[in-house]
Amino acid sequence: MEQTLPMIMWIVILVVFMYFFMIRPQQKEQKQKTAMFAALAVGDTVLTTSGFYGVIIDIQDDTVIVEFGSNKNCRIPMQKAAITAVEKPEDATKVKTEDKKSK
């Protein structure tokens, strides 16, 4: 009886530790990805998991058609899950104007 209470305390501490350092951050990351996919729009510049930059030209249920390159001939359908980062066109123009102002 004397040794069961400390053992239960350690198990509780271990579960709390796992929640705050493993489960909770994963849930937050999943929420961020879901919000990013929900905010996708035609014209957004995206970075894919394979490292390619492209522009979204069409959005369907869980697929997007991304246009790669400057000649506009390479259009590839891919899953939304293959997108790792999104840059909105408004963000790109803000950065360019801030760069011009700083010079």
Steps between C-alpha positions, in 0.01 A plus 500: 500500500784735581661463159187524285432869569842623378473271199160642409638853543782426255257359246283811527806724463611301195157531335490876565853536361407305186192715449683833520807397301358262240123504455421870543763633253387247241139614539603866461697420184202312355272799569749732324512272194122478485474880517767536229315260268170678565656836410642382165389713207568519128812707438681402820866404471565166668800291598453126452648218706738427213639856513331650193342845498184545298180699466157352566275526195209279609370350826279193530395298806837375624708561188648813349646571157833676531681677218879480507762698309496830318378364165163397651501161324546274800171448685489213748208382714604408853350434840466788744706297747803547270504874577729607783488881481275765345582857405213730415547748212429790740786389725745496210411854393532626859852357525603655168372845598671479839829408328470802270425732793801376696741573214 
